[in-house]
Amino acid sequence: MNLPMPAVSASVSCMDLGNFDAAIKAVENSEVAFFHYDVVDGKFNKCYILGDMLCEYLKKHSRLPVEVHLAVYDIDTYIDVFAGKGADYIAVHYEALKNPQETFTKIRALGAQPVLAYRADTAPQEDLIELAPLCAWILKLTVNPGFAGQKINPQAIKHIKMMSDMLKAHGINMRIQADGNVNANTTAMLAEAGATIFTGGTSGLFLKGKTVQENIDNMLAPTRKYI
């Protein structure tokens, strides 16, 4: 997938799930590049979000790619399930990976592309340089997964800058996705740190009284100075 620069993804857990068809159409009538589909197992974070049946429905009723974000510990089981539901990208967490290269290979074998995810409080380690080229992009959480309305974690912004600097220093052309409290008040500092993909939710992409496209325009306007 050739993502625009910058790019916006839509957080499915923040959509109007009671009017899902209309919500899908509203996203598709905008410049959103892909859906971001959160799955939380109750252990990785103390909540449960989005099961496999809704993912299958989304794939059948939308033309946009779907990134499944597995905020889970039992990675292999979930990869099998969501690859089978048609996920285009599967984000797996650094904190839960035992053998990253093996997991990435499995994701590709099942027809999806791997994305490497980091929690808000996890700083990048030296193995980022080894792992990043094996993935479609890096997903950096800027809040804890699963609870809408949180304020952005300042430490996470520092981590994005660290990641960006490390990747550039090694000549790795790799995009960084920021996820959590992404809105017109935060995108400038995220972009300045090095993020070029922005996952929008309740605080930015789905603000009431405006279309999804109007919210995208407002979110991205502050980033133009940096991207």
N, C-alpha and C positions, 0 to 999 in steps of 0.2 A: 504494500500500500504506500503510495506517495502522499505523505501528509503535507498539508499546506504549512507555511511558515508565517506566523505561528499557527498552531492548531488547537481546537477545542474538542474535548470529549464530553459526553453527557452522562452524568451519574444516574443510573437507572433507579437506584434506591430513593432518589429525591424526586422522581417523576410522580405524576398522579396515577398511581397504580389502579385506582378504582375506575379510571377512564383511560385505560392503557392504550387502546387503539388511537384515541385522539391525541394522547401524549406522544406516541410514536410519530404520528403525522406532523405534529408541531415541531418536533426535532428534525424530521426529514425535510421540512420546509425551511431549513436554515443551513448555515455553513458548518454545522457540527460534523466532524470527521468520522467519529465512531462512538459507539455506546461503551460506557464503562460499567461493568456489572459486578458489584461487590458480593462476595460470599464470605460470611464470617461464621465460624464454627462454635462459638460460645467459649472457646478456650484461648484462642489467639487474642481475642478481645471478648469481654463479657457481654455479648449480645449475639443474636442470630439474625442473619440477613440473607434474603433471596435464595430460593432453592433452584433445582434443575428444571422444573416444569416451566417456570416463567422464562427461563433462558431459551428453551426450545420454542416457546411461543414467539418470543422476540425475533429469533432467527427466521421463523416462518413468515413473519408479518413485517419485516423491515429489510431494506436493501443495504443498510449500513453495516459495516463490520462490527463485531462485538469483542471487546477485551474483557475476559473474565478475570477478576482480581481475587485470587485465593488467599484470603487472610485466615489460613488454616495451618494445622500442624501435620495432619495425615495427608500429605500432598498427593501421593500416588493414587489413592482412591478417588480424590476429587478430579484429578487430571483425566482419568478414565471416563468419569461421568460427564464432565463438561466438554471434553473433546467430542464425545459421542453426541452431544447436543448441538454441535456445530460451531463451537467457539473458534474465532479466528486468531485470537491472541490469548495466551494464558499467562498471567502474572503470578509468579511464585516468590515467596519471601526468603530473603537471605537468611533470616533468623531461623527458618524452618528447614532449610536445605541441608541434607547430609552429604549428598554427592551431586553438586550443581550440574556438572557436565552431563552426567547420566540422566538427570531429570530433564535438562534441555533437549537431549537427544530423544527422549521418550515423547516429549511434547511435539517435536517435529515429526516423529514417526506416526503420530496420530492425526497429523494434518493441520496443526496450529503452529504459531510462532511463539517462542518464549519471550517473556518480559521479566526482568529482574527487579523485584520490589524491595524497598527498605522501609521500616517503620520510621515514625517521626523522630524517635530518639536514638536511632542507630546511625552512627557515623560510618562513612565508607572506609573500608580497609584496603590494604595494598592489592588484595586479590580482585578488586574492582577492575583493574587493568586487564586481568586475565579473563574475567567473566563477561564484561561488557560487550566485547565483539561477538559473543555467541548469542546475543539477544537482539530483539527488534529495537528496544529502547530501555531506559531505566525509569522505573516508577518510584518516586519519592513521596511518601505520605507526609503531609504537613500538619495532620491531626491524627488522633487514634482512630482506627477504622470502625465504622458502625454507628456513630452518633452524630447526627446532623447538628449544625449550629455551633460547633466548637470554634474557638479562636485559634488562629494560626500559631504554631510553635516556632518561636524565633530561632531556636537551635536548628530546626529543620532547614531554615533558609541558609544558615551557615554551612550545613551539610551539602546543600545543592551547589553552593559556591565551591566547596572542596571537591566535589565530584567533577564539576565543570573544569576546574583547574587541572585536576589529575588527568582527565581524558585529553584535554588539549595538550598538556605537556608530553603525552605519549603519542600524539598524532592520531587519536581515535575520534572519528566523527560520529558521535553518538548523542541522540537527543534525550533530554530529561523531562519527564512528565511530573507536574506538581498536582497533588490531590489533597484537598481539604481547605475549606474557608477561602476558596479562590473567587475573587470578585474584583470590582473596579478599584477597591482600596488596597488590594494586596498584589495584583498582577505585576505592577511596576517593580516591586522589590524582588518578586520571584523571577521575573525576566532579567533583571540586573544580575541576579545570582547565577543565572544560566539556564533556567527552565524555558522551554519553547513549546511545550504541550501543556494545556491547562484543563483540568477536569472540573467542570462546573456543576454546582448543585443548588441547594436552597438559597445560599447567600449571593449567588451571582447569575447563574444561568436560568433559573426558574423563578425569578422575581415576578410577583403578580402585577398586572397592569401594563406589562410590556410583552412583546413577542420574544420568542427565543432569539431571533436574529438581532433584535434591538439590544437584548442583554449581552449577546456576543460582542456586538460593536462597542458597547460600554466597557466590557471586560478587557478587550484587546487594545483599545485606544491608548491606555497608559504604557503599553509594552513597546510601542513603535519606536521609542527612543533607544531601545536596547536590542531589538531584533530586526 
